[in-house]
Amino acid sequence: MSKRYEPETALGRIVNELEETAIAVILGAMTLITFTNVVLRYGFNTGLIWGLEATSFLFAWLVLFGVSYAVKVTAHLGVDAILNLVPRPTRRVMGMIAAAVCLAYGFLLMKGAWDYWANFANLPQTTGRWFPTGLEEMKRTSYRAWYAVVDIPMPEFLRFLEPLMNEGEEYEKLPRFIPYFILPFGMALLLFRFIQATARLVRGEQDSLIVSHEAEDAVEDASKLNWEE
């Protein structure tokens, strides 16, 4: 099993609670919607029209929350065959190079996610091909917040968004910028986790981004169970 990372700062604890709470709520909502749909379909020959789309969006949220969460608990797959062949100072340098690549990758993902989400949120995209050099000038024709999903109805408690995002026009369905918000938010969480991991490397608390060995731990746990039996 992967080691549990205990956050040291107040911000780390807040992000930790946010991720774990969100994952639990999303899993519960997916289970509830799916179970309700099964009961309605086989028991009453009906169903939630918006159930499949809602579950799909929730699954996307779960995946994107899980990406950053897996960085925190070191659950992503890693290969350390080469790292084990080099001395510790070299291993640490290689770890720093890997961390730099991860930071650049996370930053690019966040830029791309923001630019995609901005299309649906009446917000400007960033300029620059690889790294943001500023924000584009917004034009009237750039507004896309009226785009809506296919089946999920607009919740009444979100009607206050209509004068802000849709010029007072009513949304029949949920606007897309709401479920799509997980794209920039999830990538920001991923970048935050990469920064945390890099900081631990700099402080010398670990030599690489791989700080757990799930296969070896599983074999060890199995051997302990067999020994106890």
C-alpha positions as CSV (number, residue, x, y, z in Angstrom):
1,M,0.0,0.0,0.0
2,S,1.1,3.6,-0.6
3,K,2.3,5.6,2.3
4,R,-0.2,8.2,3.5
5,Y,1.2,11.7,3.2
6,E,0.4,14.0,6.1
7,P,0.3,17.6,5.1
8,E,2.5,19.9,7.2
9,T,1.0,23.3,6.5
10,A,-2.4,24.8,7.0
11,L,-2.8,25.1,3.2
12,G,-1.8,21.5,2.8
13,R,-4.4,20.4,5.3
14,I,-7.1,22.4,3.6
15,V,-6.3,20.9,0.2
16,N,-6.1,17.4,1.8
17,E,-9.5,17.7,3.3
18,L,-11.0,19.2,0.1
19,E,-9.7,16.3,-2.1
20,E,-10.8,13.5,0.3
21,T,-14.2,15.1,0.9
22,A,-14.8,15.8,-2.8
23,I,-13.8,12.2,-3.7
24,A,-16.1,10.7,-1.1
25,V,-19.1,13.0,-2.1
26,I,-18.6,12.2,-5.8
27,L,-18.5,8.5,-5.2
28,G,-21.6,8.7,-3.1
29,A,-23.5,10.8,-5.6
30,M,-22.5,8.4,-8.5
31,T,-23.7,5.4,-6.5
32,L,-27.0,7.1,-5.5
33,I,-27.8,8.2,-9.0
34,T,-27.0,4.9,-10.6
35,F,-28.9,2.9,-7.9
36,T,-32.0,5.2,-8.3
37,N,-31.9,4.8,-12.0
38,V,-31.8,1.0,-11.8
39,V,-34.7,0.9,-9.4
40,L,-36.8,3.3,-11.5
41,R,-36.0,1.4,-14.7
42,Y,-36.7,-2.1,-13.6
43,G,-39.3,-1.3,-11.0
44,F,-41.3,1.5,-12.6
45,N,-40.3,1.4,-16.3
46,T,-39.0,4.9,-16.1
47,G,-35.7,6.6,-15.2
48,L,-33.7,9.8,-14.7
49,I,-33.2,11.2,-18.1
50,W,-30.2,13.2,-16.9
51,G,-28.7,10.4,-14.8
52,L,-26.2,9.1,-17.4
53,E,-24.9,12.5,-18.2
54,A,-24.6,13.5,-14.6
55,T,-22.7,10.3,-13.8
56,S,-20.4,10.9,-16.7
57,F,-19.5,14.4,-15.4
58,L,-19.1,13.1,-11.9
59,F,-16.8,10.4,-13.1
60,A,-14.7,13.0,-14.9
61,W,-14.5,15.1,-11.6
62,L,-13.5,11.9,-9.8
63,V,-10.7,11.2,-12.2
64,L,-9.3,14.7,-12.1
65,F,-9.5,14.9,-8.3
66,G,-7.8,11.5,-8.2
67,V,-4.9,12.6,-10.4
68,S,-3.7,15.1,-7.8
69,Y,-4.7,12.8,-4.9
70,A,-2.6,10.0,-6.3
71,V,0.5,12.3,-6.5
72,K,0.0,13.1,-2.8
73,V,-0.2,9.4,-1.7
74,T,2.4,8.3,-4.3
75,A,-0.1,6.0,-6.0
76,H,1.0,6.8,-9.6
77,L,3.1,4.1,-11.2
78,G,6.8,4.7,-11.2
79,V,9.9,2.7,-12.4
80,D,13.0,3.0,-10.2
81,A,15.1,0.3,-11.8
82,I,17.7,2.8,-13.0
83,L,17.5,4.9,-9.8
84,N,18.5,1.9,-7.7
85,L,21.7,1.5,-9.8
86,V,23.1,4.9,-9.1
87,P,24.4,6.4,-5.8
88,R,22.2,8.6,-3.7
89,P,23.5,12.0,-4.8
90,T,22.9,11.0,-8.5
91,R,19.5,9.7,-7.6
92,R,18.6,13.0,-6.0
93,V,19.7,14.9,-9.1
94,M,17.7,12.6,-11.3
95,G,14.7,13.2,-9.0
96,M,15.1,16.9,-9.4
97,I,15.1,16.6,-13.2
98,A,12.0,14.5,-13.1
99,A,10.3,17.0,-10.7
100,A,11.1,19.9,-13.1
101,V,9.6,17.9,-16.0
102,C,6.5,17.3,-13.9
103,L,6.2,21.0,-12.9
104,A,6.4,22.0,-16.6
105,Y,3.9,19.4,-17.6
106,G,1.5,20.4,-14.8
107,F,1.8,24.1,-15.8
108,L,1.1,23.3,-19.5
109,L,-1.9,21.3,-18.5
110,M,-3.3,24.1,-16.4
111,K,-2.8,26.6,-19.2
112,G,-4.6,24.3,-21.7
113,A,-7.4,23.6,-19.2
114,W,-7.9,27.3,-18.5
115,D,-8.0,28.2,-22.1
116,Y,-10.6,25.5,-22.8
117,W,-12.8,26.3,-19.8
118,A,-12.6,30.1,-20.5
119,N,-14.5,29.5,-23.8
120,F,-17.6,28.6,-21.7
121,A,-17.2,31.0,-18.9
122,N,-17.0,34.4,-20.6
123,L,-13.4,34.7,-19.6
124,P,-10.3,35.5,-21.7
125,Q,-7.9,32.8,-22.8
126,T,-4.2,33.2,-22.3
127,T,-1.9,34.4,-25.0
128,G,1.3,32.5,-25.9
129,R,1.6,29.1,-27.5
130,W,3.3,27.2,-24.6
131,F,3.4,29.5,-21.6
132,P,0.9,32.3,-20.9
133,T,2.2,35.8,-21.9
134,G,-1.0,37.6,-21.0
135,L,-4.8,37.5,-21.5
136,E,-6.6,37.9,-24.8
137,E,-8.9,40.9,-25.4
138,M,-12.5,39.8,-24.8
139,K,-15.0,40.6,-27.6
140,R,-18.7,40.3,-27.6
141,T,-18.5,37.3,-29.9
142,S,-16.2,35.6,-27.5
143,Y,-18.9,35.0,-25.0
144,R,-19.8,31.3,-24.8
145,A,-21.5,31.0,-21.3
146,W,-24.8,30.2,-23.0
147,Y,-23.6,26.8,-23.9
148,A,-25.5,24.2,-21.9
149,V,-25.3,20.5,-21.3
150,V,-27.7,18.1,-23.0
151,D,-29.9,16.6,-20.3
152,I,-29.1,18.0,-16.8
153,P,-31.8,20.6,-15.9
154,M,-30.8,24.0,-14.4
155,P,-31.0,23.9,-10.6
156,E,-33.2,26.7,-9.2
157,F,-30.6,27.8,-6.7
158,L,-28.2,28.7,-9.5
159,R,-30.6,31.0,-11.3
160,F,-28.6,34.0,-9.9
161,L,-26.0,33.2,-12.6
162,E,-28.4,34.1,-15.5
163,P,-28.0,37.9,-15.3
164,L,-24.2,37.5,-14.7
165,M,-23.4,34.9,-17.4
166,N,-26.4,34.8,-19.8
167,E,-27.6,38.4,-20.1
168,G,-30.7,37.6,-18.1
169,E,-31.8,34.8,-20.4
170,E,-33.0,31.6,-18.6
171,Y,-31.0,28.5,-18.7
172,E,-33.1,25.4,-19.6
173,K,-30.1,23.1,-18.9
174,L,-27.0,23.4,-16.7
175,P,-24.5,25.7,-18.3
176,R,-21.3,23.9,-19.4
177,F,-18.9,26.2,-17.5
178,I,-20.1,24.6,-14.2
179,P,-19.2,20.9,-14.9
180,Y,-16.2,22.0,-17.0
181,F,-14.7,24.0,-14.1
182,I,-13.0,20.9,-12.8
183,L,-10.5,21.1,-15.7
184,P,-8.6,24.2,-14.5
185,F,-9.3,23.4,-10.9
186,G,-8.1,19.9,-11.1
187,M,-4.9,20.9,-13.0
188,A,-4.2,23.6,-10.4
189,L,-4.4,20.9,-7.7
190,L,-2.1,18.7,-9.7
191,L,0.4,21.5,-10.0
192,F,0.1,22.2,-6.3
193,R,1.0,18.5,-5.5
194,F,4.0,18.6,-7.9
195,I,5.2,21.7,-6.1
196,Q,4.9,20.0,-2.7
197,A,6.8,16.9,-4.0
198,T,9.5,19.1,-5.4
199,A,9.8,21.0,-2.1
200,R,10.3,17.7,-0.3
201,L,13.1,16.8,-2.8
202,V,14.8,20.2,-2.3
203,R,14.6,19.7,1.5
204,G,16.2,16.3,1.2
205,E,13.2,14.5,2.7
206,Q,13.2,12.1,-0.2
207,D,15.5,11.2,-3.1
208,S,12.9,10.8,-5.9
209,L,9.3,11.2,-6.7
210,I,8.8,7.5,-6.0
211,V,8.6,7.1,-2.2
212,S,6.6,3.9,-2.0
213,H,6.8,0.5,-3.6
214,E,3.3,-0.9,-3.9
215,A,4.3,-4.3,-5.3
216,E,6.9,-5.0,-2.6
217,D,4.5,-3.8,0.1
218,A,1.7,-6.1,-1.2
219,V,4.1,-9.1,-1.3
220,E,5.2,-8.3,2.3
221,D,1.6,-8.0,3.5
222,A,0.7,-11.3,1.8
223,S,3.7,-13.1,3.4
224,K,2.7,-11.8,6.8
225,L,-0.9,-13.1,6.4
226,N,0.4,-16.5,5.3
227,W,2.8,-16.6,8.3
228,E,0.0,-15.8,10.7
229,E,-2.2,-18.5,9.2
